[in-house]
Structures are given as structure tokens and as C-alpha cells.
């Protein structure tokens, strides 16, 4: 058992490195449509892993992902022609980081359903305020954005994904990650032993939002037009949450697999069943929650345990042919 755990510990990093290397050469051997599709997968991987970095660790269900993603989109809408691409992407992350600090300071004293509802309402509030500002103050709704080559967008998203995975890995192996896990296990006990619960939650919220903002900033360059209804679409809040649950929480691989599989299913269902894909999505999620509470990774781990764990012996055979009872 110890040996299998030790092997699994080294297998995951090797698999991730090989996967990144494979993703890096894919654009040279595939058509432009598949590059756009892989770009979408990477975008949802970033959103899902970022959501899991905060919500999966602390137990707070945030539905404000669309707010931070939209902040990145609008950063590109305003600064896209004024800054170099790398600096613009970082500025999108900084904008989302600042917004998360503000929202976290206001909302992270709430708990449970109150926090989830408040974060979801914040997305709608930002959307409507921006819409009113553009119509009544600026006089023009939305912005046109200068497009960037799809392959360039793909590689920037790949770099952001690698940085995000590395950040999650380092946080989980640090004292800061241990403190976040203690908050998720029992927040009152964590506060009782001297952990600055609110401060750590706000910082984790902002760090996760930084990567979401960068993803939004680079994805904006693949669009022609952005307005508040496009940028702050509530699907960007719901999908990462569903993808993380679908893949399984508690490790890096679960949200990553969940985002990739869910995005692939989404693309197929939208293409072939455009009028029913949301109904099918809902059915899949209900079945997942009922029968796969640990997600796809939890299912794979259970199967692996059954295959590798030897069957227990019910008793030892004695000289007389009978079995001795070994139960306690």
C-alpha cells in the first residue's frame, strides 16, 4: 500500500509534464478549429482550478467567477490597444485581484448560502451598473476589441494554466495551504488556535481571481465585441462550479479532468442538441451528485482500490479442517 502511494505521488507530476509538452506541440499538427476548441478547454480549466483553489479548500461556494472573468475582459476592452499583450494580460489579473479584495472584504464574513447568494448578486450588480454607465454616461454600449491570433491566445492560456497549477501545488504544500485546509475543516477551531481566518480567506480569494482575470483578458482578444452582458454572463459562474464537482474536489487532477470532460460534452451537446443541452447537463449533474459525490476522480480512485486491495480472509484454516474466527 505504501509503495503504491509512493508511486502515485510521482506519477501525477510526470503525467502533468507530459500533458503540457503534448499540448505545446498540438497547434503544429491540427486544424484551426481544434485550436479554438482546445483554447476553450484551457479557459475553463483555468476558471475551474481557480474556483477550486478557493472554494474547494475553504468550503465557501463562490459564484462570482463571472465578475472576475468579466473584469479581465473589460481590461482588454479599455487597454487592449495601449499596452503590449503580456502586460495587458497581467493588468487583467491585477484588476480581478483588486475586485476580489474588495468583494472579499465585504462578503467573506458571510457564510453558507448567504455568501453564495451575495457573490452571485454581485455579478448581476456589476453587469447592470456597467450597462447603465455605458448607455447614460458614455453614450456607447460595449467596445470593439482588436483580435489576436488564435494560436497566440492558446499559448498564453497554456502558460497561465501551468503557472496556476504550480501555484496550487506550492500553496497546498505550504503552511498557508495547511491553514486554508483547517478553515475548510472547522473555521471556528482555526480561529481559536490563532489563524487570521478572514485575512487568509480574502487573500486566497484574490489569488484565485488573479488567474481568472488573466484568462478573461487574453480571451477578450479572441472576440470582436464586448459589452457587460457578454462579459458578465452568469454561465461563467455556474460552469466552473459544476465542472469542479463533476471532476471531484480535493486535488488538482479532479477539477482539471472535470473541466476538460465537461467542456467536451458541452461542445458536442451544443452542436447536436442545441435545444436540449441544458436539460441534459442538468440530468448529468443530478446523477453525478447522487451517485458520484466524489466526482470522476473519486470513482477512478475507488476502482483502483478495489483492483489493488487484496480480498480479506474470513478465517484461518486449522488442523481439523475448520476455520478459526479472526474477527475482533
Residue, then its C-alpha position, 0 to 999 in steps of 0.5 A: x500500500x505504501x509503495x503504491x502511494x509512493x508511486x502515485x505521488x510521482x506519477x501525477x507530476x510526470x503525467x502533468x509534464x507530459x500533458x503540457x509538452x503534448x499540448x505545446x506541440x498540438x497547434x503544429x499538427x491540427x486544424x484551426x478549429x481544434x485550436x479554438x476548441x482546445x483554447x476553450x478547454x484551457x479557459x475553463x480549466x483555468x476558471x475551474x482550478x481557480x474556483x477550486x483553489x478557493x472554494x474547494x479548500x475553504x468550503x465557501x461556494x463562490x459564484x462570482x467567477x463571472x465578475x472576475x472573468x468579466x473584469x479581465x475582459x473589460x481590461x482588454x476592452x479599455x487597454x487592449x490597444x495601449x499596452x503590449x499583450x503580456x502586460x495587458x494580460x497581467x493588468x487583467x489579473x491585477x484588476x480581478x485581484x483588486x475586485x476580489x479584495x474588495x468583494x472579499x472584504x465585504x462578503x467573506x464574513x458571510x457564510x453558507x448560502x448567504x455568501x453564495x447568494x451575495x457573490x452571485x448578486x454581485x455579478x448581476x450588480x456589476x453587469x447592470x451598473x456597467x450597462x447603465x454607465x455605458x448607455x447614460x454616461x458614455x453614450x456607447x454600449x460595449x467596445x470593439x476589441x482588436x483580435x489576436x491570433x488564435x494560436x497566440x491566445x492558446x499559448x498564453x492560456x497554456x502558460x497561465x494554466x501551468x503557472x496556476x497549477x504550480x501555484x496550487x501545488x506550492x500553496x497546498x504544500x505550504x503552511x498557508x495551504x495547511x491553514x486554508x485546509x483547517x478553515x475548510x475543516x472547522x473555521x471556528x477551531x482555526x480561529x481559536x488556535x490563532x489563524x487570521x481566518x478572514x485575512x487568509x480567506x480574502x487573500x486566497x480569494x484574490x489569488x484565485x481571481x488573479x488567474x481568472x482575470x488573466x484568462x478573461x483578458x487574453x480571451x477578450x482578444x479572441x472576440x470582436x465585441x464586448x459589452x457587460x452582458x457578454x462579459x458578465x454572463x452568469x454561465x461563467x459562474x455556474x460552469x466552473x462550479x459544476x465542472x469542479x464537482x463533476x471532476x471531484x474536489x480535493x486535488x488538482x487532477x479532479x477539477x482539471x479532468x472535470x473541466x476538460x470532460x465537461x467542456x467536451x460534452x458541452x461542445x458536442x451537446x451544443x452542436x447536436x442538441x442545441x435545444x436540449x443541452x441544458x436539460x441534459x447537463x442538468x440530468x448529468x449533474x443530478x446523477x453525478x451528485x447522487x451517485x458520484x459525490x466524489x466526482x470522476x476522480x473519486x470513482x477512478x480512485x475507488x476502482x483502483x482500490x478495489x483492483x489493488x486491495x487484496x480480498x480479506x480472509x474470513x478465517x484461518x484454516x486449522x488442523x481439523x479442517x475448520x476455520x478459526x474466527x479472526x474477527x475482533 
